[in-house]
Amino acid sequence: MLSRVANTLYWMVRYVERADNLARLIDVNRQRLLDFESLDSERLRGFWKPIIQSTGDEELFHSLYDESGSDEVIRFMTADLRNPNSIVSCISLARENARTVRDQLSDELWEEINALHLFTKSHEAGQLLISDPPKYYENVRRSALTFLGIAASTTSRDEAWEFMDLGRHLERADKTTRFLDISTYLPAGSESDSTGVLHWTAILRSCGAMGAFRAGHHELSARGVLDFLIFSKTFPRSVRYCTERVDLSLHQISGTARGTFSNEAEREAGLLLAALNFGSTDEAFEVGLHDFLDGLQVRFNKIADAVFETYVLMPDRIQVRPLEPGAGISAVAAWQMEQQQQQ
């Protein structure tokens, strides 16, 4: 498979997965606000600030908006094209990636991503976002899930599928840790009353995990939610499950036996999977939850950069533009962003 095609399929699915996760996060927390109707403007900013911080877009947000109320945050994360990680931006980028590899996709898959793109750009969507936000986010979520379902039903289990599955699970694992990281930005004492229960309930709902969590008779507490969303072997949005799928896809692509590695991406994925297989929630609390989650996000980025170096970055480009000492990851990330913007 051409490296350009592999990279495009990988990012196409990552963007759809990102849009789906953002739609879940915004909708759940927007509805959660109904329980806090008496919040003044200062406390309202305190409600949304952890969510913006967890996405890593706080600096961009404050450069674009003077206020930090519900309307501003929701607009920034949903429909602001100046934010490359907004829902509308992600869908647009996913559709553009799909267009460049149109011949690699089934007709049904192309039609679904194109329909979602047209919906987010339509006047109807703008009006729906104002008059009936839950319906807007439901449309995005359902279309994203339909897209992933069509991909699973119409794509041969070859390299194309493995790159798509790799992108999906790497993005999903990253977003799960970011949703959990919201708790580390909450004011001290937030876990001492019913607000803490509402917060962890919102995190579970953002990950579509409430039903599975209850079915497993887990305790609705910080420890119970963390144990489930990080270390579960069976829940498809847990960090451990997603890392397992990332490791599997990487070995399927290279043909290398699992338990060994032939490139840096496989080595990094194997190390992370081993750490999760033998890790525990107690260790996460000992390290400090934010540091633990931040460490996971760093390792996801290492895997993504290693995938790019192994399968996308051309050897002649490496020779012509050697990476400066100490700037490896940032240089690769810059080159990767440049390629995405050119598509």
N, C-alpha and C positions, 0 to 999 in steps of 0.2 A: 504494500500500500504506500502511495505517495505520502511523504511527511506532511505536506500541506493539507491533504485530505484528512489524515488522522487528526491533526491539530484542529481542523475546522469542525469535525464531528464531535470531538472532545469538548470544545467550547460551546457548540450549539446546545448540547444537553446540559452543560454546567449553567448556562444562562437561563434555561427553562427551569431547572431545579432551583436556582436562586430566586427567580420570580415567584415560584410557588411558595417557597419558604417565607419570603417577605410578605406575601399576601396573607399567609397564616398569622404571622407575627403581628402585623398591623391590625387585622380584623379582630383578633382575640383581645389585644390591648385596647383597641377603640371601644369594644363592647364592655371591657372591664371598667372603663371610665364611668359607666352608668352606675357603678357602686360607689362612686366618689363625686356625686353631683355638687357637693359643697366646696370642692377644691377652689382656692383662690388662685390668682395668676402665678404666684411664686411656687405654690405646691404643685400646680399643673406643670410648670417647667421641671420640677423635681421628678414628676411622674415620667415624662418623656426623655429626660436627659440620659438615664441609664440605657435606654433602648438605642439612642443615637450613638452613645459611646461604645456599646457592644458591637455595632456594625463597623466601627472604625472610620466613620464618615463625619465625625464631630467637627473637625477643622473646616471641611468643605461646607457643612451646614451653616456654621457661624459666619462664614465669609459671604453667604448668600442671603441670610435672614437675620434681621435684627431681633425678632421675637422668637420664643421657643414654645409657643402654644400648640395645641392639638392641630389646628388648621395648617400651620407652617410645617410641622413634622410630618404629618400625613401627606401633604403635597410634595414635600421633598423626597419621601421614600416611595411615593406611588407614581407621580406623573411628571416630575421635574426632569426634563431632558438634560439639564446641566449636571445632574447627578448620574454618573455612569452606572450606578448600582440601583437606581430606582426601578420599579417594576416595568414601566413603559420602556425605559432604556434597555433593560435586560431582554425583553421580548423582541425589541427592534434588532438588537445584536444577534439574538438567536435566529431570527428570520433571515437576516443578512448572511449569516454563516450557512444556513440551510440553502439559500439561493445559490451560493457558490459551489455547492456539491449536490445540486438538484438531481443529477443523474445517479447518485448513490442512494437516494431515498425513495421509498414507495410513494405512490401518488397520494395515498391517504395521509401519510405523515406530513408531506409538504402542505396539503390542504389544511390540515389542522393548525400548523404553526402559522400559516399565512392568514387563516381566519382569526386566530388570536391576535396577531399583529394588527389586522384591520380593525378589530373590535377596540383595542386599546387606543387607536388613533381616531376613532369615530366620535362624532358629536354625541351619539347615544351614550358612549362610555363616560364622557365628561358630565353629562346630565345625571347619569346613574350614580356617579361618585358623589354628587352633591345630594341627590334626593334619596338614594337607597344604597349607601356604602356596603352593607353586608352582601347585597346582590352582586355588586361589582366584584368584590373579592371572591365570592363564590364562583363567578364566571371564570375568573383567572385560575383559581385552583382546579376547577373541574376540567378546564381546557388543558392545563399543564399535565394533570393526571391522565387525561385522554391521550395526549401526545406521547407520554411515556409508555402507556399501554399499547398504543399502535406500534411504537418502536419495538416493543418486546414481541409483538405478534407478527410483524412483517419484516424483521431484519434477520438475515442469516447469522448464525453464531460463528462469525469469522472475526477478522481483526477490526472491521468497522464496528461491530457490536461491542467488542471488548473496549475500544477507546470510548465509546459512548457510555458504557457501564462504568468505566473508570472515572469519567468526568462526573457522572451522576453521584456516585458514592463518595468521591472526594469532596464535592461541594456539600453534600448532605451532612457529612461528618463535621465539616467546618462550621456549618450553620447551627448544628446541635450544640457545639461548644459555645458559640456566640450567644445563643439563647440562654444557656445556663449561666454565662458570664454576666448577664444582666443583674443577677442577684448580688454580685460583688460590688456593684455601683450603688446599691440601695443604701439609704441613710442607716446609720447604726440604730439598732433596736427594732428594725422593721420585721424581724422574725419573731417578735415576742407576743404578737396578737394575731387576730384573724387576717390582718393584711398579709402576713407571711403565707398563710394557707392559700389565700387568693392568688398570690404571686406564683407559687409552685403549681397551682392548678392551671394558671395561664400558660406557664412554660410547657406543661404536658399537652395542653390543647394546641399550642403553637406547633408542637411536634406530631400532632395527631396521635398522641400516645395515651390519652385518658382511658379508653376502653381496654387496651392491653394491660395498662398499669393496674386497673381495678381487677381485671381477670386474674392477675397474678397475686392478688391480695397483699399488695405492697403497702407499707405505711406512708401516708401522705405527709412527708416531712422532707426537709432538705436532704437528709441522708438517703431516704428511700428513693426520691426522684433522681438524685445523682447516680446512685447505684444502678438504677434502671436505664437511664439515658446514656451512661458511659460504658457500663460493663455488661449489659445484657448480651447474651449469645444469640438470642432469637428475635429480638425486636428490630425491624429493618431500618430504624433511624438511630439506633444506638451507635455510639462512636466505635465500639468494638466490632459490631456486625459490619459496619461500613468499611472499616479497616481490613477486615477479613476479605471482603469483596474486592477491595482495591488490590490487595496482595494477590488474589486469585486472577484478576484480570491482567495484571502485569506479567504473571508467569504464563498465562495463556497466550499473550502477545509474543513473548520471547521464546516460548517452548521449553523454558528451563524448569526442571523439577522443583516443586515447592519444598522449602527447607534449605534451598541453596539460592544463590543469586548470580546474575550475569551482568548486572549494571547497578548504578547507584540508586535508582528508583526502587528496585527490588530489595536492595539492602536496607534502605530507609524504611520501607513498608514492613519488612520482616522484623526490624528492631522495634518499631512501634507496636506491631501486633503482639510480639512477645511481651512487651511491657504491659499491654492491656490484658493479655491472658493471665499474667501473674500479678497484676496490680489489684488494688482494692480502694474502696472509698475512704478508708481510714488514712491511707497514704496521701490521698488528695487533700484531705483536711490538714494533715501534718505539714505538707509543703506550703499550703495556703491555696484556697480554691482558685483565686485569680491567677496566681503563678502557675498552677497546675494546668488550667485551661489554656492560658497563654502559651505554655510549653507545647501543648497539643497542636495549637494553631501554627506555631513555628514549624513543627514537624510535618504538618500537612503541606505547608509552603515548600519545605525541602523536597518532599515527594513530587510536588507539582513542577518545581524547577528542574528536578532530576529527570522527570518524564520529558520535559521540553528539551533539555540538553541531549538526551539519548535518542529521541525519535523525531525531533523537529529542527533543532539548530543544525544547519548544514556545516560539514567539516571545513569547506572552503571559507565560510563566513568566520569560523572560529580562527582560522589561520590569518585571515586578513585583518580581523579585529580582535586580537587576543584580549582576554579579560585582565584587568588590572589586579594586582595582588590585593586581596582583602575586599574586593568588590564583586566577587563572583555572583552571589545570589541577586544583588540589586541590578547588576548589568544584564543578567538573563531576564529578570522581570521587566526591565525597560525595553529590551528587544522584543519580548513577547507582547507587551502592550502596543508597541509600534506596529507589529504585524496585525494584531486584532483591529487597530484603527484603520489600517489600509484596506481591510476586507470590505 
